[in-house]
Amino acid sequence: ILAVSALIACAQAGIFDLGHQSTSYSDAPIAHYEAPIHNYNVVPAARYTTPVYKTVQKKVYPDTYAQYSYGYGVQDPSTGDYKNQHEERDGDVVRGYYSLVQPDGVTRIVHYTADALHGFRAHVEYKGQPIVQTKVFVPVKTLVPQYPGYHH
C-alpha cells in the first residue's frame, strides 16, 4: 500500500508520467525542476504549472567577543544562609569564586578558572571550625486514649 501510494504521489507531482491523458486546467506538460542545494526551504508556488521556487536564506552573524562580569550575595541571619559569588569572562577565559557557610558552620571558598588550554580548574579552601551540635533527648509522656472495653 505504501509503495502504491508513493507511486501515485510521484505521478501526481509530475516526477514521471504514467501514460494517461492530463485532465488539468492546462494541456502543457509539467516542467521538471531541481532546487539548488543551497536553498533551505523550497516552496512550489502553484500546482499544474511550471513551479516557481522561493528561497529563504538564513542570516549569519559573526561571533562577538564574550565579555561580562557579575556577582551577588545573600546575608540572611534568620535562616543562616550566607553566600557570595562573582564571575567574569574575557573572551574564552572565565574566572570566578563563590563562598558559602555550610551547615556545620565552616565557610567553603572556591576559586575557579576555565579556558581552552587548561579546562576547568578549581581551588577549594575551608575557613573556621565545625560547630559541634549535641542532641538533647527530652522524655515525653505518651498519652493513650481510653476507650470503653480497651485495656492496655
Beta strands, then each sheet from edge to edge (+ up, - down):
strand 1: 42-44
strand 2: 53-55
strand 3: 67-76
strand 4: 81-90
strand 5: 93-101
strand 6: 107-115
strand 7: 119-127
sheet 1: 1+ 2-
sheet 2: 3+ 4- 5+ 6- 7+
end
